[in-house]
Amino acid sequence: MPHHISFEGARRAVMTRETLERNRWSDRDVRRALASGGLMRLQRNRYVLAADWNDLWPESRHRIEVAAVFGEMRGGDAVACRESSAVLWDLPLLRHVPDAVHLVIPGQKNVPSRSGLRRHLDALPDRDVTMRHGIRVTTLDRTLFDLARSLPFEAAVAACDAGLRQIAFRDRAYDEAAAGLWRERMSLMVKHAKGVRGVRQAAAVIQFADGRAESPEESLARTHLRTLGFQRLRLQVPVSGPAGQRWRIDVEIEDVQSFLEVDGIGKYEDEALRSGRTLEQVLLDEKRREDWIRGLTQQRFVRVEHKHLRTAETLAERLAAFGIRIP
C-alpha cells in the first residue's frame, strides 16, 4: 500500500553522483541502473532509487522532486509555489499528479521553463513568501489561493479544506472565528486579483472550503454532493453513544435527513488506527455504533468507499440504492 514520507525523508532519498560514488557505484553501474529502471534521474545531478520511489503517494514523490530541484540550485531567490509549495505545507493533491516542480523567481521576466521545472511569472510580494524546511515557499494563504484557482475544483477544495483545518483547529476544536478571518483574507486576495485566470473558481472554492473535513475523500464526497444538488451539508456531526461516547459522523445531508460516512480502508488495515483492536473487533464496534446512531436519530446511514466516489454519478447510484432521492 502506498505511503507518505516527510520532506526530510525526501531529502534523504535524493542522491548525487558523489553519493553514488561513495557507495561504490561505477559509471557503468549508474548507466545500467538507469537503463533497467532501478535508478531514476530527477535532475542533472540528482537521482533516486526506484525502490524508494515506487511505493509512495504522488505528494511524497513530488516532495522528492522538489528536494532534487532545490538541492541542485543551492540557494538563490527561487520560491516554490502551487503544487510544489502544497507538498511542503502537507496539503493533499487529490487525483492530481504534478508534471513539474513549480517556481517563481521574483523580479525575473521571461525565464524559460525546462523538463521537470516550470517557472511562473506571478506577481509575488514579500508578504506572500516564507521559509519552510529551509526552502523559500509561498505562504500557506498564498499557496491555497493559487491552488484554488489552478487545480481542478475537487482537488482545490480538498487542498483548501486541509489548509483551513491547519489554521482553524485549536485544541481539537474548530475555531469558527479563525475560519471566518481566513475566508476574509482569501476574499481580499480574490478581490485584488480581478481578471487573473481562475479567480472565479477560487472565489467559489474559498466559500465552499470547510476545515472540518478530515480527509481528501471527505472533501471529495462533499463536492460530489454539491454537484448532485444537495444544499444543506453539516460536517462532523456529534452524536452521543449509549455509554456517554462522543461520536462524530462525517456528513449529515440535511436535505434528506441522512448521514454519510466515508469509509477509508486505513481504519481497518492500519494497526495504529485500530488502537490494539483486532479487525473483527473494529468491525463489530462499527456495526454497534451505526445501529445506535440509526436507531437514535431515525435517519438513513450510508457508508461510501473509494469506488463510490469515482464520480458524482457513482455516488448518486450509491445514495439511490439506500432510497435517497437526488435533487
C-alpha positions as CSV (number, residue, x, y, z in Angstrom):
1,M,0.0,0.0,0.0
2,P,1.4,3.5,-0.9
3,H,2.7,5.6,2.0
4,H,3.9,9.1,2.7
5,I,7.4,10.4,3.7
6,S,8.3,13.7,5.3
7,F,10.3,16.3,3.4
8,E,13.4,15.4,5.4
9,G,12.8,11.8,4.2
10,A,12.5,13.1,0.7
11,R,15.9,14.9,1.0
12,R,17.5,11.7,2.3
13,A,16.1,9.8,-0.7
14,V,17.8,12.1,-3.2
15,M,21.3,11.0,-4.2
16,T,24.0,12.9,-6.1
17,R,26.7,11.4,-8.3
18,E,29.1,11.9,-5.4
19,T,26.8,9.9,-3.1
20,L,26.7,7.1,-5.6
21,E,30.4,7.1,-5.9
22,R,30.9,6.9,-2.2
23,N,28.7,3.9,-2.2
24,R,31.0,2.4,-4.9
25,W,28.7,2.9,-7.9
26,S,30.8,3.0,-11.1
27,D,29.8,4.9,-14.2
28,R,28.8,1.5,-15.7
29,D,26.7,0.7,-12.7
30,V,24.8,4.0,-13.0
31,R,24.2,3.5,-16.7
32,R,22.9,0.0,-16.2
33,A,20.6,1.1,-13.3
34,L,19.2,4.0,-15.3
35,A,18.6,1.7,-18.3
36,S,16.9,-1.0,-16.2
37,G,14.8,1.4,-14.2
38,G,16.3,0.6,-10.9
39,L,17.7,4.2,-10.7
40,M,15.8,7.4,-11.8
41,R,17.4,10.7,-12.8
42,L,15.5,13.6,-11.3
43,Q,17.8,16.5,-12.3
44,R,21.2,16.8,-13.9
45,N,23.0,15.5,-10.8
46,R,20.1,14.2,-8.6
47,Y,18.9,10.6,-8.5
48,V,16.5,8.4,-6.6
49,L,16.3,4.6,-6.3
50,A,13.2,3.1,-7.8
51,A,12.7,1.1,-4.6
52,D,12.4,4.4,-2.7
53,W,10.0,5.9,-5.2
54,N,7.6,3.2,-6.3
55,D,5.5,2.8,-3.1
56,L,4.9,6.5,-2.5
57,W,1.8,8.6,-2.9
58,P,2.1,11.3,-5.5
59,E,2.5,14.0,-2.9
60,S,5.6,12.3,-1.4
61,R,7.0,11.6,-4.9
62,H,6.7,15.3,-5.6
63,R,8.5,16.1,-2.3
64,I,11.4,14.2,-3.7
65,E,11.3,16.1,-6.9
66,V,11.2,19.4,-5.0
67,A,14.1,18.3,-2.9
68,A,16.1,17.4,-6.0
69,V,15.4,20.8,-7.7
70,F,16.3,22.9,-4.7
71,G,19.3,20.7,-3.9
72,E,20.6,21.4,-7.4
73,M,20.1,25.2,-7.0
74,R,21.9,25.5,-3.8
75,G,20.4,28.8,-2.8
76,G,19.1,31.7,-4.9
77,D,15.8,33.6,-4.9
78,A,13.5,30.9,-6.3
79,V,10.3,30.3,-4.4
80,A,8.3,27.0,-4.5
81,C,4.7,27.7,-5.4
82,R,1.5,26.0,-6.3
83,E,1.7,22.2,-6.1
84,S,5.3,22.3,-5.1
85,S,4.6,24.6,-2.1
86,A,1.5,22.5,-1.3
87,V,3.5,19.3,-0.6
88,L,5.8,21.4,1.7
89,W,2.7,22.5,3.6
90,D,1.4,18.9,3.8
91,L,-1.6,19.6,1.6
92,P,-3.2,16.8,-0.4
93,L,-3.3,16.9,-4.2
94,L,-6.4,14.9,-4.7
95,R,-6.2,12.9,-8.0
96,H,-3.6,15.4,-9.3
97,V,0.0,14.4,-10.2
98,P,2.3,17.4,-10.7
99,D,4.2,17.2,-14.0
100,A,7.0,19.6,-12.9
101,V,8.3,21.5,-9.9
102,H,6.7,24.9,-9.8
103,L,8.7,28.0,-9.1
104,V,8.5,31.8,-9.1
105,I,11.8,33.8,-9.3
106,P,10.8,37.3,-8.2
107,G,12.0,40.2,-10.4
108,Q,12.9,37.9,-13.3
109,K,11.0,38.1,-16.6
110,N,10.9,35.6,-19.5
111,V,12.7,32.9,-17.6
112,P,12.3,29.7,-19.6
113,S,11.0,26.5,-18.1
114,R,12.6,23.2,-18.8
115,S,11.9,19.5,-18.4
116,G,10.8,18.8,-14.8
117,L,10.7,22.5,-13.9
118,R,8.0,25.2,-14.6
119,R,8.8,28.8,-13.9
120,H,5.8,31.2,-13.3
121,L,5.7,34.9,-13.8
122,D,3.2,35.5,-11.0
123,A,3.5,38.7,-9.0
124,L,4.8,37.7,-5.6
125,P,5.1,40.4,-2.9
126,D,7.4,39.8,0.1
127,R,4.4,39.2,2.4
128,D,3.5,36.1,0.3
129,V,6.9,34.4,0.9
130,T,8.1,32.5,3.9
131,M,10.5,29.7,4.8
132,R,9.6,26.1,5.3
133,H,12.1,23.2,5.7
134,G,14.8,25.6,4.8
135,I,13.2,26.5,1.4
136,R,11.6,29.7,0.2
137,V,7.9,28.9,-0.4
138,T,4.7,30.8,-0.8
139,T,2.8,31.3,2.5
140,L,0.0,28.9,3.3
141,D,-2.7,31.5,2.4
142,R,-1.0,32.3,-0.9
143,T,-0.5,28.6,-1.7
144,L,-4.2,27.9,-1.1
145,F,-5.2,30.9,-3.2
146,D,-3.0,29.6,-6.1
147,L,-4.3,26.1,-5.8
148,A,-7.9,27.3,-5.6
149,R,-7.6,29.0,-9.0
150,S,-5.4,26.5,-10.8
151,L,-6.3,22.9,-9.7
152,P,-9.5,21.1,-10.7
153,F,-12.4,22.1,-8.4
154,E,-12.4,18.8,-6.4
155,A,-8.6,18.9,-5.8
156,A,-8.8,22.6,-5.0
157,V,-11.5,22.0,-2.3
158,A,-9.5,19.1,-0.8
159,A,-6.4,21.3,-0.5
160,C,-8.3,24.3,1.0
161,D,-10.1,22.1,3.4
162,A,-6.8,20.7,4.6
163,G,-5.2,24.1,4.8
164,L,-8.2,25.6,6.7
165,R,-8.0,22.7,9.1
166,Q,-4.4,23.6,9.9
167,I,-5.5,27.2,10.5
168,A,-8.8,26.8,12.4
169,F,-8.3,23.8,14.6
170,R,-7.4,24.8,18.2
171,D,-7.1,22.1,20.9
172,R,-9.2,19.6,19.0
173,A,-12.0,22.2,18.5
174,Y,-12.9,24.0,15.3
175,D,-12.5,27.8,15.7
176,E,-15.2,29.4,13.6
177,A,-13.8,32.8,14.2
178,A,-10.4,31.8,12.8
179,A,-12.1,30.2,9.8
180,G,-14.0,33.4,9.2
181,L,-10.8,35.5,9.3
182,W,-9.2,33.2,6.8
183,R,-12.1,33.5,4.5
184,E,-11.9,37.3,4.8
185,R,-8.2,37.3,3.9
186,M,-8.7,35.0,1.0
187,S,-11.7,37.0,-0.3
188,L,-9.4,40.1,-0.3
189,M,-6.9,38.1,-2.4
190,V,-9.7,37.3,-4.9
191,K,-10.8,41.0,-5.0
192,H,-7.2,42.2,-5.7
193,A,-6.7,39.5,-8.4
194,K,-9.6,40.7,-10.5
195,G,-9.1,39.4,-14.1
196,V,-6.5,36.8,-13.1
197,R,-7.0,33.4,-14.6
198,G,-9.1,31.1,-12.4
199,V,-10.1,33.7,-9.9
200,R,-13.8,33.0,-10.3
201,Q,-13.2,29.4,-9.3
202,A,-11.0,30.5,-6.4
203,A,-13.9,32.5,-5.0
204,A,-16.2,29.5,-5.2
205,V,-13.6,27.2,-3.6
206,I,-12.9,29.6,-0.7
207,Q,-16.6,29.9,0.1
208,F,-17.1,26.1,0.0
209,A,-14.0,25.1,1.9
210,D,-14.5,23.7,5.4
211,G,-11.7,22.7,7.7
212,R,-13.8,20.1,9.5
213,A,-13.3,17.7,6.6
214,E,-10.9,15.1,8.0
215,S,-9.6,13.6,4.7
216,P,-9.4,14.3,1.0
217,E,-12.1,11.6,0.5
218,E,-14.5,13.5,2.7
219,S,-13.8,16.7,0.7
220,L,-14.5,14.7,-2.5
221,A,-17.7,13.3,-1.2
222,R,-18.9,16.8,-0.3
223,T,-18.1,18.3,-3.7
224,H,-20.0,15.4,-5.3
225,L,-23.0,16.1,-3.1
226,R,-22.8,19.7,-4.1
227,T,-22.7,18.7,-7.8
228,L,-25.8,16.5,-7.2
229,G,-27.7,19.5,-5.9
230,F,-27.7,19.0,-2.1
231,Q,-27.6,22.3,-0.3
232,R,-27.5,21.7,3.4
233,L,-24.5,19.7,4.5
234,R,-23.1,19.5,8.0
235,L,-19.7,18.1,8.8
236,Q,-18.5,16.1,11.8
237,V,-21.9,16.0,13.4
238,P,-21.8,14.9,17.1
239,V,-23.9,12.0,18.4
240,S,-23.9,10.7,21.9
241,G,-23.3,7.0,22.4
242,P,-25.0,4.7,24.9
243,A,-22.2,4.9,27.4
244,G,-21.5,8.6,27.0
245,Q,-19.2,8.3,24.0
246,R,-18.9,11.3,21.8
247,W,-19.2,10.1,18.2
248,R,-18.9,12.2,15.1
249,I,-20.4,11.4,11.7
250,D,-18.6,12.7,8.6
251,V,-21.5,14.3,6.8
252,E,-25.2,14.9,7.5
253,I,-27.3,15.6,4.4
254,E,-30.0,17.7,6.0
255,D,-31.9,18.0,2.7
256,V,-32.9,14.3,3.0
257,Q,-32.3,13.7,6.8
258,S,-29.5,11.2,6.1
259,F,-25.9,10.6,7.3
260,L,-23.0,9.7,5.1
261,E,-19.8,8.1,6.4
262,V,-16.7,8.0,4.3
263,D,-15.0,4.6,5.0
264,G,-11.3,4.7,4.5
265,I,-9.6,1.4,4.4
266,G,-6.9,2.6,6.8
267,K,-9.0,2.3,9.9
268,Y,-9.5,-1.4,9.2
269,E,-6.0,-2.3,8.0
270,D,-3.7,0.1,9.9
271,E,-2.8,-1.4,13.3
272,A,-2.1,2.1,14.8
273,L,-5.6,3.3,13.9
274,R,-7.1,0.1,15.3
275,S,-5.6,1.0,18.7
276,G,-4.8,-2.6,19.6
277,R,-8.1,-4.0,18.5
278,T,-8.5,-6.9,16.1
279,L,-10.1,-6.4,12.7
280,E,-13.1,-8.3,13.9
281,Q,-13.5,-6.1,17.0
282,V,-13.2,-3.0,14.8
283,L,-16.0,-4.2,12.5
284,L,-18.2,-5.2,15.5
285,D,-17.7,-1.8,17.1
286,E,-18.5,0.0,13.9
287,K,-21.7,-2.1,13.5
288,R,-22.8,-1.3,17.0
289,R,-22.1,2.4,16.5
290,E,-24.0,2.5,13.3
291,D,-27.0,0.6,14.8
292,W,-27.1,3.0,17.7
293,I,-26.9,6.1,15.6
294,R,-29.6,4.9,13.2
295,G,-31.9,3.9,16.0
296,L,-31.4,7.1,18.0
297,T,-31.8,9.6,15.1
298,Q,-34.2,7.6,12.9
299,Q,-32.1,8.7,9.9
300,R,-30.6,6.8,7.0
301,F,-26.9,5.9,7.4
302,V,-24.9,5.4,4.2
303,R,-21.3,4.2,4.1
304,V,-19.3,5.0,1.0
305,E,-15.9,3.7,-0.1
306,H,-13.4,5.0,-2.7
307,K,-15.2,3.1,-5.5
308,H,-18.4,5.1,-4.7
309,L,-16.6,8.4,-5.1
310,R,-15.2,8.0,-8.6
311,T,-17.7,10.4,-9.9
312,A,-20.8,12.3,-8.8
313,E,-22.8,9.7,-10.7
314,T,-21.4,6.7,-8.9
315,L,-22.2,8.4,-5.6
316,A,-25.7,9.1,-6.8
317,E,-26.1,5.4,-7.5
318,R,-25.0,4.5,-4.0
319,L,-27.4,7.0,-2.5
320,A,-30.3,5.8,-4.7
321,A,-29.6,2.2,-3.5
322,F,-30.4,3.4,0.0
323,G,-33.6,5.2,-1.1
324,I,-32.2,8.7,-1.1
325,R,-33.7,10.9,-3.7
326,I,-31.3,13.0,-5.7
327,P,-32.4,16.7,-6.2
